Amino acid sequence: MSNRLASETSPYLRQHADNPVDWYPWGPEALERARREDRPILLSIGYSACHWCHVMAHESFEDAEIASLMNREFVNIKVDREERPDLDQIYQTAHQMLARGSGGWPLTMFLAPDGTPFFGGTYFPKTARYGLPAFAELLARVGEIWRDRRAEIGEQSEQLRIAFSRMLPAGGAPRSEFSDAPVRAMLENLRANFDARHGGFGAAPKFPHPADLELCLRKNETAMAQTTLARMCEGGIYDQLGGGFCRYSVDRYWTIPHFEKMLYDNGPLLYLLADAWLVTGDALYARCAEETANWIMREMQDAEGGYYSSLDADSEREEGRFYVWDREEIRSLLSAAEFHEVAAHYGLDQPPNFENRRWHLRVAAPFQDEPLLKQAKRKLFAAREKRVRPGRDEKILVSWNALAIRGMAHAGRVFGRQDWLASARRSLDFVRARLWKDGRLLATAKDGRAHLAAYLDDYAFLIGALLELLQAEFSGADLAFAEALAEVLLAQFEDPAAGGFFFTAGDHEKLLLRPKPGHDTAMPSGNGVAALSLVRLAALTGEARYARAAERTLELFYPEMRGRPAGFAQLALALEELLVPPAVLVLRGEQPDLAEWSSAMAREFLPGMLSLAIENGAAGLPTALDKPTRPEPVNGWLCRGVSCLAPISDLAALREACKQAGVG
């Protein structure tokens, strides 16, 4: 019989619906039972693409004896960290405090009935190994601790709550102290950790860190950004046949990835590839951008338009099985000439780089015959499509869709790809139709059901996505939607007294901690994106409240940015635009000339500028965008704050004006 997870929207939770464990989803039913029966809670947090989550499930949660012990001693709660990032933040933080080490997934925490954790870890094996106890032995021991050492647990819980209360950033700095010193310190920190040969920062494992790379490109630290993106595009972290990037590389060379593919990585990386191409003109970035956008549309977009969350690392219970190759299989699929080209290009003439004498494709040498290589890749891709595919998490998350919309819209604008723009538009339309209800966002949807109160990232990332779409194809409805989202952001998430934005809304379920995150993680900081988006939205609308909220956010985090600069790249981007407000280029005219000018400006690298093409006659525009009709086919107004140049009706002159204004 299925347990309570069978009716959930999360594929990860539903993967555990047939476990013999008496699982509950997080909610009042489970918490009330723990209080009523005075039983500890076993909280297990993971996600569907997580390899070690699957390992622990197969070893322990599918085992009848271990399940019996879990059911006897604990109230068992299973959480999808992608649907409930609020819970994941809290309990990952608690684990780091209790274990004095890094967390990860699966996260295994033991809580008192009030939700306060008293012990935890990550993956625990069925039998003792890796220096870890057997899971059944651990369960028995934790049960004894709960029964016999309540006073110690209570004292530790009180200390943990005190520590939580001190975690929120406090103090702040007045605007008068602001300078670009934190930005320079962050870049210096990145330079100190940069791997000049292989790209990326630090040693293995290596993660993409798109916000750091975006800051590097913007500040003309092109060597760090270009080397990293090029090595990633050539490496095994990139799917050389199907496009798209895996989560991270287990080695410093970007050769062997952790094979899960996450939407939230690929949207920002697509954005970066477009900018890297603008800066360098390197065909490598254009190719990877096209293949990644095509992968998103082909494999990650729902028929109704929303983007799915992820592809699993595993297929047939083996990590990477879908992606790796036996050399003789490749030889059998290709002609002799094709195999010769592929073997040299992807390193098949070198020792195997994966388990069981197999190869994972990465660029080992430049190609010699591009048409021949493309022909061979098509054959290999077709053969791979016949394999058992990795599982796909088909829930649709607002925040991750927003990151993908931003990347698709920006790349579509840069490369002139209307199909990419249409894909981004379909995702936005899905979010508005299915996840925007009664003036508030819901966080997740699947199979026609949308639920869960949205988080800071959902609102902030979606405003950022709308700002990118507005530059690709102006829509008054999109601008109004961005303003509506900003109003909820200010009303429900902002701390107007101390500054900054909480991760959860004011009317959200009360938890142990209401975080106010400023550091970038695998995704950009919600506070950083909110601040940057509000600065930019204020420039378009003239709404001073938006700019002031962004300023308060930076005032709150400024001392941390100055004192411990690592991990604040997204807030650094916002600080840049608060110190020097973004330029706004308004193109007004008639089609097709207006589209031609807009396309030409999209091929300029102008990171400090918002460029909007608005047809003559558009109504209901804010003052900053409402420029008069003139006789020339197109006119460009370049403004910063309340200061504007005279309208420019020559495209070459406009490009030069942008450069003189310091935005290109």
N, C-alpha and C positions, 0 to 999 in steps of 0.2 A: 504494500500500500504506500502511496505517496504521503509525504509529510506536508507541513504547512507552506512549503516553498513552491509547491506546484502551481499556485495561482499568482505568483509574482511576475513582474515584467522583466526582471533581470535574468538574462541567460545564465549568468554565473550562479544565481540562487537556484534556478531551475535545474542546473546540472546536479544539484544536491537533493533534488526532490525525492529521489528513490533511495537515498541513504537510509540505513536503519537508525540513524541518529534522529531524535525527536527535535528537529530544527524549528526555530521560530525566526521570522524576519524581525528586525528591530522594530519595536512598537510597544504600546501600552499593555498588550496581552502578556508578553514575555516578562516585562518589567514588573507587572503586578503579581505574576506568579512567583517570581523570585522574592518579592517582598512578603507575600502571603506565606510562603513556605520557608522563608529565611534560608534560601539556598544561594550559593554563589552562581554567577553567570560565567559561562565559557563563551567568549566572544571571538569569532573567527572572521577575519576580514581578508578578502582577496578580490580577484577579478578574473574574467573568463579567459583572458589570453595569458595568464600567469602559469608558467611551467611548474614551479614548485608547489603552487596551489593544487594543481592536478596530481602531483606526486603524493602529497599528503592526503588528498581525498581518496586516491586509490589504495594507499597503504592503510589508512586508519579509519576514515569516515565510512568506508564501505565494509569494514570489518565488524562482524556482528558482536564479538566479545568487547571490542573497544567501544562500540556504540552503546552497548549495555551499561558499561561503566560510566560513560558520559551521561546517559539518561538517568542513572541512579544518583549521581553526585551533583549534577549541574542543571541549570536551565541553559540550553544551548541556543545561541543566536548567531546567525550567519548574515554577513553584511557585504554587499558589493561596494567596494571603495569608490567606484566611479559614479554610482548613484548617490552615495552618502559620503562625499568628501569631507563634510563637517565632522562626522564620527571618526573618519580615518585620521584627520589632522590631530584630533584630541588624543586618540589612543596611540598613535605613532609617537607623539610627544611624550605621553606617559611612559611608554616603553623605553624611550631613550633616557628618561629620568631614572626609572627603576633599574634598568640593565646597564646604564652608563655606556651605551653603545648605540650603533645605528640600527634602524628598524628595517622594514621591508615586508614583503608579502610571500606567503600568507602570514598575517599577524595573528598571534594567538594570545589573547589577554584574558585574565581571570579577574572578575569584578565582584565587588559587594553588590547587594541588591539595589543600592542607590546609584550604581553606575561607577563608583570609584574603583579604579584598578588597584590590585595588591600584588599581582605577579604577572609575568608575561614573557613572551619570546616570539620567534617567528616560526620557521619550519621545525617541527619535531618528528624524527623518524619513528617508524613502528618498532624497530629494534635499535638498541643503543649503538650509535656510530657518529662519526664526525665530532666527537667530544660532546655529544648531546645525549640526554637520557632517552630511553624508550618512552613513547608517548603514554602508554598505559601506566607505566611506573610513575610518570610525572602526574597524571591525573589522580592516582591514589595518594600521592604525597601532598598535592594541593588540597585535596579533600580533607586530609588529616590536619593540615595547617589551618584550614577554615574552622574546623571543629575545635581545635585545641589552643589556638593562639589568637583569639579574637582581640584581645587587648592590644597586642602588637600590631595587628592589622589596622585597628582603629587609630592608633597613634601614627602609623605610616600614612594612612589615608588623610589625616589632618595635615600632615606635613606636605603631602602632595597637593592638597587644595591650596595651601598657602603659597607653594611654589607656582601653581597655576595663576594665582591672583597677581603675581609679580611679573608675569610673562609679557603682558601687554606693553608696548612701547609707551614711554612717558616722557614728560619734559618738553622736548621739542626745541626749536630755534626760531627766532623771528625772521621774517622775510629779509630784513636788513642785513642779516649775516650770510645770505645766499651768495655763492660764487660757483664757478665750475670746478673748484678743487675736488669735490667728490668724484666727478666724472674723470678727471685726470688721474686720481688715485685708483679708480676701477680699471682704467686702461693700463696703468702701470702694473697692477696686480695680474691682469691677463697676460701682459708681456712676460712677467716673471714666471708664469706657469705654462707658457706656450711651447708646444712641441714643434719647432721650426721645420723638422724633417717630415714628420708624419701628420702634422696638423692636430688640432684639438688642444686640450689643456690638461696637464698632468699626465699620469700614466694610466694603465688599465684599471678598471674598465673606463671606456670613453663614451661620453654622452654628447649629443649635438649642441645643447645650450643655444638655441636660436636667438634669444634676447642678447646674449653676449656678442654674437656675430653681427646682429643688426647694429648694435652700438659701434662695433669696430668699423663696419662699412660707413656708417654715418660720420665717424670721426676720422676718416681717411687712414685707418689702420688696416689697409687693404691686404697686407701680407698675411695677417692672422686669419682674416675672413676667407680670402681666396684659397689659401693653402688648405685650410680645414675643409671647405666645401668641395674643393677638387679631390682631396684624398677620400672624402666620404663618397663622392660620386664614382670614384674608381674602385672603391673598396667593396667588401662583402656586406657591409651594413646597408648598401644600396642593392636592390633587386635588379641585377643586370639584365634580366629577361623581361620582367613584368613591370618594372618601375616601382617607385615608392621606397621609403626608408624603414628599416627595422628599428627597434627601440634603442639599442646601444650596442657597442662593440665590446666583447670580452677581452680583447687584446688592444694594444696601443696602435696597431697598424690598420684598424678598421676592417680587418679581414673576416673574422668570425663574429656574427652578431648574436644577440639574444633574439630569436627569430620572430617574435611577435611584432606586428605592424600596428601602430596606433595612429588614429586620425589626428590626434593633437600634436604629434610630431610633424606630420606631413604638410599640414596647412602652413605653419610658420616657415618650414624649410622651402616650400614652394615660393613663398613670398621672397625669401632670401635669394633663391636661385634667379629670380627675375631681376632683382637689384644687382646681383653679381654680374649678370649678363650686361645690364646697362653700363656698369662701370668698366668692364673688360672687353665685351664683345666676344668672349670665349664661347665657342659652339658647344663645349661640354655642358655648360650651365643651361643653355637652351634645350639641349637634348634631354637632360635629366628633368628639367621643368616640364617638357612635353610628356615624357613618359610617366612622371608622377601625377600630373593632372589627368592623364588618360586612365591611370590606375584608379584614381579616386572616382572618376565617373563610371568606369567599367565594373569595379568590384565593391565600391563602398557607397554607392548612391541608391537609395530606395526608389521604387517606382513612383512614389508620391513626392520625391524630391529630397527628403532628409538624408543626411550622411550617417552611415553606420559607424560604430565605435572602433572596432579593432578586428584583426585577424590573429588567430591563435599562433603560438610558437610551435605547437605540436600537431602532428597528424599521425594517425595510427599509433598513438601513445609514444611517439618518438619525436624529440625536439629537432626541428630542421629537416625532417624527412622529405617534406614536399620540395625543398629547395636544392638539396645536395645531389651529386651525380657520381655514378660510376663511369670511369673514363671510357670503358668499352661500350657502354650504352650510348654515349655521345658519338663514338666512332660509327656505331651501327646506324645512327640516324642521319649522318651527314655524308656527303661525297668526300673523296680524299682531299680535294682542294679546300673544301669548307672546314674539314677537321683540322687541316694544317693551320688555317687562319685562326680558328677558335682555340686550338691547343696553345699556340704561342701567345695569343692575346689574353686568355684567361688563366694561363699558368698550368694547363694540363700536362705540359712537358716538364713540370717540376714535381717534387714529391707531394703526395696528397696532404691537404691542409685540414681535413676533418676526420672524424672517427671512422673506424672500420675501412680505412684506405679509400676514402671518398673525397671528392673535391667540392668545395663551395666556390662559385665563380666570383672572381674579382679581377680587375684589370692588372695584368702583370707586365705587359709590354704594349706599345702603341700598335694600332691595327695597321695592316699593310694594304688591305683591299676592302674599302668600306662597303661597297655593294655586296661583296661575298659575305662579309661579316653579318650584314643585315639579313641576308637570305638564310644564313645558318641560324641566327637568333630566332627567326620566325619558326623554323622547324623545331628547334629546341623548346620554344614556348608552347607550340602546339602539342608536343609530346608531354610536356609537364602538365598541361591542362587535363590530361587523362588520368593523372594521379588522384589519390584520395586527398581532398583539399583540407587545409586547416579549418577549424571551426571559425565561424564569424559571429561576433557579438553584434546583433542587429538592433540593439537599443539606440535611440537617437537622443543625444545629449545636447542641450542648447549651447553650452560653453564650447564644446569641441566642434560643433557645427559652425559656430561663430569664427573660430580660428581657421577652419577650412574655407569658409566664405571669404574671409579677408584674403587668404592666400590665393584662392581661385580668381577673385575679382582683380587683385593687383596684377597677377601674372597674365590674366586675360587682357587687361588694359595695356600692359607693357608689350605683349607679343601680338596684340590685335586679334585675339582669339575670341570670337563671339560665342563659340560653343562653351568655352570655359565660363564666360560671364553668364550665359544662360543657366549653366549648372549651379553657379552660386546663387542666382536669382531663385531657382527652384527650391534650394535649401532654405533660403530666407522665407519664401512663401509658405513652406511647410511649417516653419517655426511660428509664423504669424497666425496661421490657420489652426494649428494643433496645440501650440504651447503658450499662446498669449490669451489668457482668459480673465475677463473682468479687470483689465488694467494691471495684471500681474503675470509674470512668467512662471511656468512649471518647468522643472529641471529635466525631465526625461519622458520619453514616449516609446511605446512598442506595441505592435498588434492593435492599434486603435485606442490604446489606453495611455493617457498622459497623467502624471501625478508627481508629487513631491515638490515642496516649495523651492523655488530657485535660489541660487546663491550669488554672492558678489560677482564671481567669475562670469556667470550667465549674463548678467546685466552689462558689466564692463566690457567683456569681449564682444558682445553683440553690438554695442554702440561703436566700438572700433571697426567692426565688420561693415556696419552701415556707412561709416565715414569713407571706407574704401570703395564701397559700391557707388556712393554718391559721386565719386571722382570718375568712375567708369561710365556711369549713365545716371545723370541727375534725375531725381524723383522727389517732388515735394512731399509725397507720402512717406518716403524713406526718412527724410529730414524730420518730419513730424513724429515718426516712430522713435527715432533717436532721442528726440526731446522728451517723449513720454517715458522712455526707459530711464533717462537721466533724472526725471522727477521722482521716480520710484527709488532710484539709487540714493538720492539726497534724503528722501523722506524715511526710508526704511533701513538704510545701511550706514549712513554717515554718522560719525560722532562729532557733532558741531562744536562741542566744547573742547575736546582734546585733539580733534583732527583725525583724519583717516577714516577708513571704511571697515566695518566688521564683515566677517565672512558670511554671517547669517543675518537675516532680516530681524527687525525689532519684534515682530510677532512670531518668530520661529520657535519651535520646540526648545524649552530651556534645557541646556546641557551643562556639563561640568565647566566648560570654558566657551566664551564667545570670542574666537580668535580674530586678530586684526593683522593678517599676514602681509609682510612687506618684501620678503625675500622671494626671488624667482626659484621655482622648483623645476620639474620637468616642463611645466608650463610657466608663462610669465606671471608675475605677481598681479593679483587682482587689484591691489591698491595702485600699482604702477600703471596698469592699463587704464584704470578709472581716471587717474590724474591726467594722463596723456590725452585720453579721449575727451575729457571735460575741457581741457585747455583748447583743444581743436574745435569742439562743438561751440564753445564760447566765441571763438574767432569767426565762426560762420553765422551765429545767431545774434551776437551782441549781448547774450545773457550773462551778466556779471556774476550771478550766483554760481555758475558752473566754474568759472575761473577761480573764484574765491574758495570753493570746496577743494579744487586741485591744489591751491596754494596752502590751505590748512593741512592737506595730506603730506605735502613735502615738508612743511614746517615740523610735523610730527616725526618723520623719518630722517630728517636731515642729519641730526647728530649721529645716528647709526651709520648712515651712508658715509659720513666723513670719517668716523672712527674705525669702522670695519667694512671696507668698501666692497668686498667680494659678495656677489649674489644680488646686487641691486641694479642690474643693468636696465631693467624696465623702468624703475623709478628714475634712473639717470637720464633716460630718454625723455621722460616727463620734465625733469629739472631743466634740461636743455631748452625745451620749448616754453618753459615759464620764464627763464632768463632772457631768451630771445623769442618773442611770440612768433608763431608760424605765419609765414606769408600766405596770403590768399590770392590766387589768380582766378578771376572770373572772366570766362570767355562768353560773350554774348553775340548772337548772330543767327543766321538761317542755315539749314542743311542744304547741300552736303558740305559746304565750306566749314561749318562749325565742327563737324566730325573730323575733317581733315586736320584742323588746327589741334583739336583735342588729341588725336592720334600722334601728331608730331610732338606735342608736349609730353605725352606719356613715354616717349623714347628718350627723354632727358632724365638724368638722375637728380631729382630735386627733393631730397628727403625732408627739408624744412619748409615745404610748401604744400598747401592744399589747392588742387586745380579742379575747377568745376566748369563744365560747358553747359550753358543754359540757353535754350532757344528764346528768341525774342517773343514777347507776349506772355511768358510764364507769369502766373498771378500768385499772390499770397507769399511773396518772398520776403525774408528779413532784410533790413536796410543794407546790411553788408553785401548782399547778393543782388539787390534790386537796382541794376545799372540801366541807364536810359538807352533807348534804341538810337542808333546812329546810322548814317547812310552807308558806311563801309560794310562789306559782307560779314566781317567778323571784327570785333574789338576786344582787346584784352585789358582788364583793369588789374594791376598788381598793387596790392595793399598789404600793409602791416599795421595792425591796430587801426587807428583812425586816419592814418596817413596813406594816401594813394598817389601813384604816379598818374600822369595824364593818360587817357586811353591810347592804346597802341594798336594800329591797324596793319602793321607789317610783322609777319611771323619771325623773320630773322632778327628784327629789332626787339621783339618780345623776348626771344631767347637770350639775347645779349643783356637785356634789362634784368632778367632773372639771375644771370651770373653776376652782374654788378650789385644786385641786392643781396648776394651771398647765400642764395638758396639752391644753387646748382654747382 
